[in-house]
Amino acid sequence: MNPLITFLPFFISLLLSLMVTPLTIWFFTKMGFVIDPKKSPHPAHIHNVPVPKGGGLAIFLAVFVTMALLLKLDKHLIAIALAAGITVVAGLIDDVRGMNPYLRLAVNFLAVGIIVASGIGIAFISNPFGGIIDLSQPRIGFDLLGRHHEIWILADLFALLWIPILMNAINWSSGVDGQISGVVMIAALIVGIISLTYSADITQWPVATLAFALAGAFAGLTVFHFYPQKIMPGYSATSLAGLLLGVISILATAKVGTVLVVLGVPLIDFIYLTIKRVASGKSPVWGDKGHLHHKLLEMGWGKRRVALFYWLVTAILGVAAVKFEARSKLFIMIGLVILMLVFVLWQYSWRYSKRSAPDNG
């Protein structure tokens, strides 16, 4: 493993993030772009004093300045930068003024569509029971502007679903100071390390550079996001993190299974709440206080403890993703689902017993 591939993009991005984030805090505060929970109550806002969002601005600049310094532009990197720019602009609008969740989702698909149109897709995924699952067929071929093009239907559909799911799952787990910024940093480091460790192909180096640049950017943001937070990542940072992690997982020789395991807790929380809201006749895109971090806070956990819990679990799952093969990763995900269901059942039982306890006052 070339140490320059690992440390240089990480530290360049980290330094840029440490410089840009305080400027973002100052600018957003000066302009009055702060979230005051007393004036704009929302299930996602559990802080007590006005705090600016807008972390995506610092993340975008840190990552793509680093990429510009270290990599040569190609059509894929241009498409990723364009999609990321659209994502961040929409996210910043949401951070400052709020945006209809359905419009945000439409922007997600637009950004991912640009990436898929550039030729980024996943041709195969590992079969947990052996071999691979080929997503390169069927294909639709056509000629346009003197060139032949092909649409890989299953591969493109997979990317069009996988990346927006990550974008929103990460956003839904951003409720506590430092929580998601540390999780994304760890996840990006793990995927970057795996992309180098398990491939001698030099084409993996740009992917690793992107992963380590993303990790460095979020490491810098974590300094200001950890309790007591001075800035919230906002939708601009969380959606950008999901977009880039999704792209990295596809480009890094199909490390989708790795990201599934590393981000297992946010993803299971996302799937559980989506099913629960739909089953209750509610739209899955409108927030509530049913997330895992809300339940932990209800039990008396502090914000630092919740954030560190998420970091620790992500790191443990990251080590497991590095060590184990596809079948073991499947069993890990099944185990996480079971643990989550057990926790939910126990938590409901705990709340019921608390409500039904006799009043000794």
C-alpha positions as CSV (number, residue, x, y, z in Angstrom):
1,M,0.0,0.0,0.0
2,N,1.5,3.3,-1.1
3,P,1.3,5.6,2.0
4,L,1.0,8.7,-0.2
5,I,-2.3,7.3,-1.5
6,T,-3.6,7.0,2.0
7,F,-2.2,9.9,4.0
8,L,-1.8,12.7,1.5
9,P,-5.4,13.0,0.3
10,F,-6.6,12.5,3.9
11,F,-4.5,15.2,5.4
12,I,-5.0,17.7,2.5
13,S,-8.7,17.3,2.8
14,L,-8.6,17.4,6.6
15,L,-6.6,20.7,6.6
16,L,-9.0,22.2,4.0
17,S,-12.0,21.1,6.1
18,L,-10.5,22.6,9.3
19,M,-10.0,25.9,7.5
20,V,-13.3,26.1,5.6
21,T,-15.7,24.9,8.3
22,P,-15.0,27.8,10.7
23,L,-15.6,30.2,7.8
24,T,-18.8,28.5,7.0
25,I,-19.9,28.8,10.7
26,W,-19.0,32.5,10.7
27,F,-20.8,33.2,7.4
28,F,-24.0,31.3,8.1
29,T,-24.2,32.8,11.6
30,K,-23.6,36.3,10.2
31,M,-26.3,35.9,7.6
32,G,-28.7,34.5,10.1
33,F,-28.8,31.1,8.5
34,V,-29.2,29.2,11.8
35,I,-31.6,26.7,13.0
36,D,-33.4,27.9,16.2
37,P,-35.3,25.0,17.7
38,K,-37.7,27.4,19.4
39,K,-38.7,29.1,16.1
40,S,-38.6,26.0,13.8
41,P,-39.3,22.9,15.8
42,H,-38.6,19.6,14.0
43,P,-38.0,16.0,15.1
44,A,-34.5,16.2,13.8
45,H,-33.7,19.3,15.9
46,I,-32.8,18.3,19.4
47,H,-30.3,21.1,20.2
48,N,-31.2,23.9,22.5
49,V,-29.5,26.9,21.0
50,P,-29.4,28.3,17.4
51,V,-26.8,26.4,15.3
52,P,-26.0,26.8,11.6
53,K,-26.1,23.9,9.2
54,G,-24.3,24.0,5.9
55,G,-21.5,21.5,6.5
56,G,-21.8,20.3,2.9
57,L,-20.1,23.4,1.7
58,A,-16.9,22.6,3.6
59,I,-17.0,18.9,2.7
60,F,-17.5,19.7,-1.0
61,L,-14.6,22.1,-1.2
62,A,-12.3,19.9,0.9
63,V,-12.9,16.8,-1.2
64,F,-12.9,18.3,-4.7
65,V,-10.0,20.7,-4.2
66,T,-8.0,17.6,-2.9
67,M,-9.2,15.6,-6.0
68,A,-8.2,18.5,-8.3
69,L,-4.7,18.6,-6.8
70,L,-4.0,14.9,-6.9
71,L,-5.9,13.5,-9.9
72,K,-6.4,14.1,-13.6
73,L,-9.9,15.0,-14.7
74,D,-11.8,12.4,-16.7
75,K,-15.4,12.0,-17.6
76,H,-16.2,10.0,-14.5
77,L,-14.6,12.5,-12.1
78,I,-16.4,15.4,-13.9
79,A,-19.7,13.6,-13.6
80,I,-19.1,12.9,-9.9
81,A,-18.2,16.6,-9.3
82,L,-21.2,17.8,-11.2
83,A,-23.6,15.5,-9.4
84,A,-22.0,16.4,-6.1
85,G,-22.3,20.1,-6.9
86,I,-26.1,19.7,-7.6
87,T,-26.5,17.7,-4.4
88,V,-24.7,20.3,-2.3
89,V,-26.6,23.3,-3.8
90,A,-29.9,21.6,-3.1
91,G,-28.7,20.6,0.3
92,L,-27.7,24.1,1.2
93,I,-31.1,25.4,0.1
94,D,-32.6,22.9,2.4
95,D,-30.2,23.8,5.2
96,V,-31.1,27.5,4.9
97,R,-34.8,27.6,3.9
98,G,-36.1,24.1,3.9
99,M,-37.1,22.1,0.9
100,N,-40.0,19.7,0.2
101,P,-38.7,16.2,0.9
102,Y,-40.1,15.0,-2.4
103,L,-38.2,17.7,-4.3
104,R,-35.1,16.7,-2.4
105,L,-35.6,13.1,-3.5
106,A,-36.1,14.2,-7.1
107,V,-32.7,16.1,-6.9
108,N,-31.1,12.9,-5.5
109,F,-32.3,10.9,-8.6
110,L,-31.1,13.7,-10.9
111,A,-27.6,13.7,-9.4
112,V,-27.4,9.9,-9.5
113,G,-28.7,10.0,-13.1
114,I,-25.7,12.1,-14.1
115,I,-23.3,9.6,-12.5
116,V,-25.0,6.6,-14.2
117,A,-25.1,8.4,-17.6
118,S,-21.3,8.8,-17.4
119,G,-20.9,5.1,-17.4
120,I,-20.6,4.4,-13.6
121,G,-22.6,1.3,-12.8
122,I,-22.2,-2.0,-11.0
123,A,-21.7,-4.9,-13.4
124,F,-21.8,-7.6,-10.7
125,I,-22.2,-8.2,-6.9
126,S,-20.8,-11.0,-4.9
127,N,-23.2,-13.9,-4.3
128,P,-23.0,-14.8,-0.5
129,F,-23.5,-18.4,-1.5
130,G,-20.7,-18.5,-4.0
131,G,-19.8,-16.8,-7.3
132,I,-21.2,-13.6,-8.5
133,I,-24.5,-12.1,-9.6
134,D,-24.2,-10.7,-13.0
135,L,-25.9,-7.3,-13.5
136,S,-24.5,-6.6,-16.9
137,Q,-27.4,-8.2,-18.8
138,P,-29.7,-7.3,-20.4
139,R,-28.4,-4.4,-22.4
140,I,-29.9,-1.9,-24.7
141,G,-27.6,-0.6,-27.4
142,F,-28.1,2.5,-29.6
143,D,-26.1,4.9,-31.7
144,L,-26.0,8.6,-30.9
145,L,-23.8,11.4,-32.3
146,G,-21.7,8.9,-34.2
147,R,-21.0,6.8,-31.2
148,H,-22.4,3.5,-29.9
149,H,-23.9,3.6,-26.4
150,E,-25.2,0.8,-24.1
151,I,-27.6,0.9,-21.2
152,W,-27.0,-1.9,-18.7
153,I,-30.5,-2.1,-17.4
154,L,-30.0,-4.0,-14.1
155,A,-26.7,-2.4,-13.3
156,D,-28.0,1.1,-13.9
157,L,-31.2,0.5,-11.9
158,F,-29.2,-0.9,-9.0
159,A,-27.1,2.3,-8.9
160,L,-30.2,4.5,-9.3
161,L,-31.7,2.8,-6.1
162,W,-28.5,2.1,-4.1
163,I,-27.1,5.6,-4.0
164,P,-30.3,7.5,-3.1
165,I,-30.9,4.9,-0.3
166,L,-27.5,5.7,1.1
167,M,-28.0,9.4,0.8
168,N,-31.2,9.3,2.8
169,A,-30.1,6.6,5.3
170,I,-27.1,8.7,6.3
171,N,-29.2,11.8,6.6
172,W,-31.7,10.0,8.8
173,S,-28.9,9.1,11.2
174,S,-27.6,12.7,11.7
175,G,-29.6,13.6,14.8
176,V,-26.9,13.8,17.5
177,D,-23.8,16.0,17.8
178,G,-20.9,14.3,16.1
179,Q,-22.9,11.1,15.3
180,I,-22.9,10.9,11.5
181,S,-19.7,12.9,10.8
182,G,-17.7,10.3,12.7
183,V,-19.6,7.4,11.1
184,V,-18.9,8.7,7.6
185,M,-15.3,9.3,8.4
186,I,-14.8,5.7,9.6
187,A,-16.8,4.2,6.7
188,A,-14.8,6.1,4.1
189,L,-11.5,5.0,5.7
190,I,-12.6,1.4,5.7
191,V,-13.7,1.4,2.0
192,G,-10.5,3.3,1.1
193,I,-8.3,0.7,2.8
194,I,-10.2,-2.2,1.3
195,S,-9.9,-0.7,-2.2
196,L,-6.1,-0.7,-1.9
197,T,-5.6,-3.8,0.2
198,Y,-7.5,-6.1,-2.1
199,S,-6.5,-4.7,-5.4
200,A,-3.1,-4.2,-7.0
201,D,-4.8,-2.4,-9.9
202,I,-3.6,1.2,-10.2
203,T,-7.1,2.1,-11.4
204,Q,-8.2,1.6,-7.7
205,W,-5.9,4.5,-6.6
206,P,-8.3,7.3,-7.7
207,V,-11.1,5.5,-5.9
208,A,-9.0,5.3,-2.8
209,T,-8.0,8.9,-3.1
210,L,-11.7,9.9,-3.2
211,A,-12.4,7.7,-0.2
212,F,-9.6,9.1,1.9
213,A,-10.4,12.7,0.9
214,L,-14.0,12.1,2.0
215,A,-12.7,10.7,5.3
216,G,-10.4,13.7,5.9
217,A,-13.2,16.2,5.1
218,F,-15.5,14.6,7.6
219,A,-12.7,14.3,10.2
220,G,-12.4,18.1,10.0
221,L,-16.1,18.6,10.3
222,T,-16.3,16.2,13.3
223,V,-14.0,18.6,15.2
224,F,-16.8,21.3,15.1
225,H,-19.8,18.9,15.0
226,F,-18.9,16.9,18.2
227,Y,-20.7,17.9,21.4
228,P,-21.3,20.7,21.9
229,Q,-21.8,21.2,18.2
230,K,-20.9,24.5,16.5
231,I,-22.3,23.4,13.2
232,M,-24.6,20.7,11.9
233,P,-23.8,18.8,8.8
234,G,-27.2,19.5,7.4
235,Y,-28.7,17.8,4.4
236,S,-25.9,19.2,2.2
237,A,-23.3,17.2,4.0
238,T,-25.2,14.0,4.7
239,S,-26.6,13.6,1.1
240,L,-23.2,14.4,-0.3
241,A,-21.7,11.7,2.0
242,G,-24.2,9.1,0.7
243,L,-23.6,10.1,-2.9
244,L,-19.9,9.7,-2.6
245,L,-19.9,6.6,-0.5
246,G,-22.3,5.0,-3.0
247,V,-20.1,5.9,-6.0
248,I,-17.0,4.7,-4.1
249,S,-18.6,1.4,-3.3
250,I,-19.4,0.8,-7.0
251,L,-16.1,1.9,-8.3
252,A,-14.0,0.1,-5.8
253,T,-14.5,-3.3,-7.5
254,A,-18.0,-3.6,-6.2
255,K,-17.6,-3.0,-2.5
256,V,-21.4,-2.7,-2.0
257,G,-21.4,-5.5,0.6
258,T,-18.7,-3.8,2.5
259,V,-20.7,-0.5,2.8
260,L,-23.8,-2.5,3.7
261,V,-22.0,-3.9,6.7
262,V,-20.1,-0.8,7.7
263,L,-23.2,1.3,7.6
264,G,-25.4,-1.5,8.8
265,V,-26.9,0.5,11.7
266,P,-28.0,3.5,9.7
267,L,-29.3,1.3,6.9
268,I,-31.3,-1.0,9.1
269,D,-32.7,2.0,11.0
270,F,-33.7,3.5,7.6
271,I,-35.4,0.3,6.4
272,Y,-37.1,-0.3,9.7
273,L,-38.6,3.3,9.8
274,T,-39.5,3.2,6.1
275,I,-41.5,0.0,6.6
276,K,-43.0,1.3,9.9
277,R,-44.1,4.6,8.4
278,V,-45.6,3.0,5.3
279,A,-47.4,0.4,7.4
280,S,-48.8,3.2,9.5
281,G,-50.2,5.0,6.5
282,K,-47.6,7.8,6.7
283,S,-45.2,9.1,4.1
284,P,-41.7,7.7,4.7
285,V,-40.0,11.0,3.8
286,W,-41.4,13.0,6.7
287,G,-39.4,12.9,9.8
288,D,-40.3,11.8,13.3
289,K,-38.6,10.8,16.6
290,G,-38.6,7.0,15.9
291,H,-34.9,6.7,15.0
292,L,-32.5,4.6,17.1
293,H,-30.7,7.7,18.4
294,H,-34.0,9.1,19.6
295,K,-34.7,5.9,21.5
296,L,-31.3,5.9,23.1
297,L,-31.8,9.5,24.2
298,E,-35.2,8.5,25.7
299,M,-33.4,5.9,27.7
300,G,-31.2,8.6,29.3
301,W,-28.1,8.3,27.1
302,G,-26.2,11.6,26.6
303,K,-25.4,12.9,23.2
304,R,-21.7,12.1,23.5
305,R,-22.5,8.5,24.5
306,V,-24.9,8.1,21.5
307,A,-22.3,9.5,19.0
308,L,-19.5,7.3,20.5
309,F,-21.7,4.3,20.4
310,Y,-22.4,4.8,16.6
311,W,-18.6,5.3,16.0
312,L,-17.7,2.2,17.9
313,V,-20.3,0.0,16.2
314,T,-19.2,1.3,12.8
315,A,-15.6,0.6,13.5
316,I,-16.3,-2.9,14.7
317,L,-18.4,-3.6,11.6
318,G,-15.7,-2.1,9.5
319,V,-13.1,-4.5,10.9
320,A,-15.6,-7.3,10.2
321,A,-16.1,-6.1,6.6
322,V,-12.3,-6.2,6.1
323,K,-11.9,-9.7,7.6
324,F,-14.9,-11.7,6.4
325,E,-16.1,-12.9,3.0
326,A,-19.5,-12.2,1.4
327,R,-21.4,-15.1,3.2
328,S,-20.2,-13.9,6.6
329,K,-21.2,-10.4,5.8
330,L,-24.7,-11.6,5.0
331,F,-24.9,-13.4,8.4
332,I,-23.6,-10.2,10.1
333,M,-26.4,-8.2,8.5
334,I,-29.0,-10.8,9.5
335,G,-27.6,-10.6,13.1
336,L,-27.8,-6.9,13.1
337,V,-31.5,-7.0,12.0
338,I,-32.3,-9.5,14.7
339,L,-30.5,-7.3,17.3
340,M,-32.3,-4.3,16.1
341,L,-35.7,-6.0,16.4
342,V,-34.9,-7.3,19.9
343,F,-33.9,-3.8,20.9
344,V,-37.1,-2.3,19.5
345,L,-39.2,-4.9,21.3
346,W,-37.3,-4.4,24.6
347,Q,-37.5,-0.6,24.2
348,Y,-41.3,-0.7,23.7
349,S,-41.6,-3.0,26.8
350,W,-39.4,-0.6,28.8
351,R,-41.6,2.4,27.8
352,Y,-44.8,0.5,28.6
353,S,-43.5,-0.6,32.0
354,K,-42.4,3.0,32.7
355,R,-45.8,4.4,31.9
356,S,-47.7,1.7,33.9
357,A,-45.5,2.0,37.0
358,P,-47.4,3.3,40.0
359,D,-46.9,6.9,41.0
360,N,-45.2,7.0,44.4
361,G,-45.6,10.8,44.6
